[in-house]
C-alpha cells in the first residue's frame, strides 16, 4: 500500500513583533484568504488527507484548520511536535512510523524544515534537493511505505499562486 505525503508551508503570518512570541504569530486576513483559495485548488486536484499533522506554532495550526475545513471536514488536526522549527528532517520522517497505515498524510509546518523533509523523502538526504517552499506552497510525495524506504517520488510541487489558479478553474 502506498502513501501520499503532502507537505504544506503555513500561510502568510503577522510579522515578528517584540510583544508577540514567534509561536503565537497568527495568519493575517490576507494569509487566510489566499490559503482558502489555494485549498480550493487542492480540492480540485482531489487532495483529501486522511491524517493532518501540524506544527504546534499558531500559524501552522491555523493553516491546518483552513485546509481541513475545505479538504476533509471530518478530520481532526493533530499536533506533531517534530514539525516545529529546529527539528531534523530525519526525526520528522521517522516519527511518521505511527501513521504507517495511512494512505494520505498532510504535514503543515515551516521553512527550512519542510524543504529538508521533501529532500529527505525523495533522496534520503535532507540537503541534496531541499525545496524552496513559499508560504502556502504544497508538495506531494508518494512513498511505498511510511517512513519511506526506499525513497519516495515527488509527484508535484505547486506554488500558492498556481494553487489559487487551479482553484479558480484556470
C-alpha positions in Angstrom: 0.0 0.0 0.0 1.5 3.4 -1.0 1.0 6.7 0.8 1.0 10.3 -0.5 2.6 12.7 1.9 1.5 16.3 1.4 3.9 18.9 2.7 2.4 22.4 3.3 4.1 25.5 4.4 1.9 27.7 6.6 0.2 30.8 5.1 1.2 34.4 5.4 1.6 35.3 9.1 1.9 38.5 11.0 5.4 39.9 11.1 7.6 39.3 14.1 6.9 41.8 16.9 8.6 42.4 20.2 5.4 41.8 22.2 4.4 38.6 20.5 6.3 35.3 20.7 7.2 33.6 17.4 5.0 30.6 18.4 2.0 32.9 18.8 2.1 34.7 15.4 -1.2 34.3 13.6 -2.2 34.2 10.0 -3.1 37.6 8.6 -6.5 38.1 7.0 -4.8 38.1 3.6 -3.0 34.9 4.5 -6.2 33.2 5.4 -8.0 34.4 2.3 -5.1 33.2 0.0 -4.8 29.9 1.8 -8.6 29.3 1.4 -8.3 29.9 -2.3 -5.3 27.6 -2.6 -7.2 24.9 -0.7 -9.9 25.1 -3.4 -7.1 24.3 -5.9 -6.1 21.3 -3.7 -9.7 20.1 -3.7 -9.9 20.3 -7.5 -6.7 18.1 -7.6 -8.5 15.5 -5.4 -6.5 16.1 -2.3 -8.4 14.7 0.7 -5.9 13.9 3.5 -6.7 11.0 5.9 -4.5 12.5 8.6 -3.3 16.1 9.1 -0.3 16.8 11.3 0.6 20.4 12.3 3.5 22.1 13.9 2.5 23.4 17.3 3.0 27.0 16.3 -0.2 29.0 15.9 0.2 30.0 12.2 0.7 26.3 11.2 -2.3 25.2 13.3 -4.5 27.9 11.7 -3.2 26.8 8.2 -4.1 23.2 9.0 -7.6 24.2 10.2 -8.3 26.1 7.0 -7.1 23.1 4.9 -9.2 20.6 6.9 -12.3 22.8 6.6 -12.0 22.7 2.8 -10.5 19.3 2.2 -11.5 16.9 5.0 -14.1 18.4 7.3 -14.4 15.3 9.4 -10.7 15.1 10.1 -9.1 16.3 13.3 -5.8 18.2 13.2 -3.1 16.5 15.3 -0.2 18.5 16.8 3.1 16.9 15.8 6.0 18.5 17.7 8.7 17.4 15.2 7.2 19.9 12.7 8.2 22.8 14.9 11.3 24.8 13.8 14.6 23.3 14.8 13.9 19.7 14.2 15.9 17.5 11.8 14.2 16.1 8.7 15.1 12.6 9.7 13.3 13.0 13.0 10.2 14.3 11.3 10.1 11.4 8.9 11.0 8.7 11.5 8.1 9.9 13.7 5.7 9.1 10.9 6.0 5.4 11.7 3.0 5.7 13.9 0.9 6.6 10.8 2.3 3.8 8.6 -1.2 2.5 7.7 -2.4 5.9 6.3 -2.9 6.3 2.6 -2.5 10.1 2.7 -0.8 12.3 5.3 -0.7 16.1 5.3 2.2 17.8 7.3 1.8 21.5 7.9 5.0 23.3 9.0 7.8 25.8 8.3 10.8 26.5 6.2 13.5 25.4 6.0 12.3 22.2 7.7 9.7 21.3 5.1 12.2 21.8 2.2 14.6 19.5 4.0 11.9 16.9 4.7 10.9 16.9 1.0 14.6 16.3 0.1 14.9 13.6 2.7 11.7 11.9 1.4 12.9 11.8 -2.3 16.7 11.4 -1.9 17.3 10.1 1.6 19.3 13.2 2.4 17.9 16.5 3.8 20.2 18.7 1.8 20.5 17.1 -1.7 17.3 18.6 -3.1 15.7 20.9 -0.5 12.6 22.5 -2.0 12.0 26.3 -1.7 8.5 26.4 -0.1 6.8 29.8 -0.3 4.1 30.5 2.2 1.2 28.3 1.3 3.1 26.1 -1.2 2.4 22.3 -1.3 4.4 19.3 -2.4 3.1 15.8 -2.9 5.5 12.9 -2.4 4.4 9.3 -3.0 6.1 6.6 -0.9 5.7 2.8 -0.9 5.8 2.7 2.9 5.9 5.1 5.8 8.5 6.1 6.8 9.8 5.7 3.2 12.4 3.0 2.4 13.4 3.2 -0.4 12.9 6.8 -1.1 9.6 8.3 -2.4 8.8 10.1 -5.7 7.9 13.8 -5.9 4.6 13.8 -7.8 4.2 17.6 -7.8 5.3 20.9 -6.2 2.9 23.8 -6.5 3.3 27.5 -5.5 0.4 29.3 -3.8 -0.3 31.2 -7.0 -0.6 28.0 -9.0 -2.9 26.5 -6.4 -5.2 29.6 -6.5 -5.3 29.5 -10.3 -6.3 25.8 -10.2 -9.0 26.6 -7.6 -10.3 29.4 -9.8 -10.5 26.9 -12.7 -7.6 28.3 -14.8 
